[in-house]
Amino acid sequence: MNVEVTSVSRRAEKLSEAPAAVSVVTSDELRRSGVTSILEALRLVPGMEVARVDAHNWAISARGFNDLFANKLLVLLDGRSVYTPLFSGVYWDVQDTLLEDLERIEVIRGPGATLWGANAVNGVVNVITRSAEDSQGLLLIGGGGTEERGFAGVRYGGQLTENAYYRVYGKYFDRDAQVLPDGSDAHDQWNMERGGFRVDWEASGDHHLTLRVRAG
């Protein structure tokens, strides 16, 4: 109950003092659960509806109204909206990063439009990543299997100046096609490459600057 959350009141507060129905998936829970993506991690949250349509399309919502292009759930990455202006929904297949760099996932079940504005009708999902200062050094991951035929990731973090830190990462995966109820191949095999970097700079006082770029 002492876990710190920031999505309820847009300021840091204890989970036990937050005036909302909020759930938190910590980095330790992500590591122990064996999930391989942010989408699978959302299945750990009570009240979330997470449906996998095919190898790369997902339908995710809360409190009903679920659809491939559900637009009643505000989704944030470090407090920044990842909604597309085309239909107010989320391209879930491209919301990906190294799970080892996630600090926590905060999910508010219930209306949040008063604080967050449009689209937060049924809830808010805020995926929070670690700061560059907390992810220093080299990290290598890799593996493979029958469904996830192969995956690999590399991340390196370093220090630019006394108050500036950075990290760069790249990842790749190759997923096999799913099987239809009649046993035939769904022909939806999928692979993706992704890379990005983050820079954190903190000056004296309360001034803090974060620069983040992702590409896939």
Backbone hydrogen bonds, N-H to C=O, Kabsch-Sander energy under -0.5 kcal/mol:
donor,donor_aa,acceptor,acceptor_aa,energy
5,V,13,E,-2.9
10,R,6,T,-0.7
13,E,5,V,-1.9
15,L,3,V,-2.2
16,S,1,M,-2.1
17,E,14,K,-1.2
18,A,14,K,-0.6
18,A,15,L,-0.9
20,A,18,A,-1.6
22,V,20,A,-1.4
23,S,107,V,-2.7
25,V,105,I,-2.4
26,T,24,V,-0.6
27,S,103,E,-1.1
30,L,26,T,-2.1
31,R,27,S,-2.2
32,R,28,D,-2.1
33,S,29,E,-1.7
34,G,30,L,-0.9
35,V,30,L,-0.6
41,A,37,S,-1.7
42,L,38,I,-1.4
43,R,40,E,-1.2
44,L,41,A,-1.9
45,V,42,L,-1.4
48,M,45,V,-1.5
49,E,61,S,-3.1
50,V,48,M,-0.7
51,A,49,E,-0.6
51,A,59,A,-2.8
53,V,51,A,-0.7
53,V,57,N,-2.3
54,D,57,N,-1.4
59,A,51,A,-3.1
60,I,58,W,-0.5
61,S,49,E,-1.9
63,R,47,G,-0.9
70,A,67,D,-1.7
74,L,123,G,-2.1
76,L,125,V,-3.6
77,L,80,R,-2.9
78,D,76,L,-0.5
78,D,127,V,-2.8
80,R,77,L,-1.3
82,V,75,V,-2.2
84,T,89,G,-2.5
87,F,84,T,-0.7
88,S,84,T,-1.7
92,W,90,V,-1.5
94,V,91,Y,-1.5
95,Q,92,W,-1.2
96,D,94,V,-1.6
101,D,98,L,-1.8
102,L,99,L,-1.7
103,E,128,I,-2.5
104,R,128,I,-1.8
105,I,25,V,-1.9
106,E,126,N,-2.6
107,V,23,S,-2.7
108,I,124,V,-3.0
109,R,21,A,-2.6
109,R,107,V,-0.6
110,G,108,I,-0.8
110,G,122,N,-1.3
112,G,120,A,-3.1
113,A,120,A,-0.7
115,L,112,G,-0.8
116,W,112,G,-2.9
117,G,113,A,-1.8
120,A,117,G,-1.2
121,V,119,N,-1.3
122,N,72,K,-3.3
123,G,72,K,-0.5
124,V,108,I,-1.9
125,V,74,L,-3.0
126,N,106,E,-3.1
127,V,76,L,-2.8
127,V,125,V,-0.5
128,I,104,R,-2.5
128,I,126,N,-0.7
129,T,127,V,-0.5
130,R,101,D,-3.3
134,D,131,S,-0.7
135,S,132,A,-1.2
137,G,157,G,-2.3
139,L,155,R,-2.7
141,I,153,G,-2.5
143,G,151,F,-2.1
145,G,148,E,-1.1
149,R,147,E,-1.3
149,R,174,D,-1.1
150,G,174,D,-1.2
151,F,143,G,-2.3
152,A,172,Y,-2.5
153,G,141,I,-2.4
154,V,170,G,-2.7
155,R,139,L,-2.3
156,Y,168,V,-2.6
157,G,137,G,-2.0
158,G,166,Y,-2.1
160,L,164,A,-2.2
161,T,164,A,-1.2
164,A,161,T,-0.5
165,Y,200,D,-2.7
166,Y,158,G,-2.6
167,R,198,R,-2.0
168,V,156,Y,-2.5
169,Y,196,G,-2.6
170,G,154,V,-2.3
171,K,194,R,-2.9
172,Y,152,A,-2.7
173,F,192,M,-1.6
174,D,150,G,-2.3
175,R,190,W,-3.8
176,D,147,E,-3.1
180,L,184,S,-2.8
183,G,180,L,-2.6
186,A,178,Q,-2.7
190,W,175,R,-1.9
192,M,173,F,-1.8
193,E,216,G,-0.5
194,R,171,K,-2.4
195,G,215,A,-3.0
196,G,169,Y,-2.0
197,F,213,V,-2.2
198,R,167,R,-2.5
199,V,211,L,-2.9
200,D,165,Y,-2.6
201,W,209,L,-2.9
202,E,163,N,-2.0
203,A,207,H,-1.7
207,H,204,S,-0.7
209,L,201,W,-3.2
211,L,199,V,-2.8
213,V,197,F,-2.4
215,A,195,G,-2.9
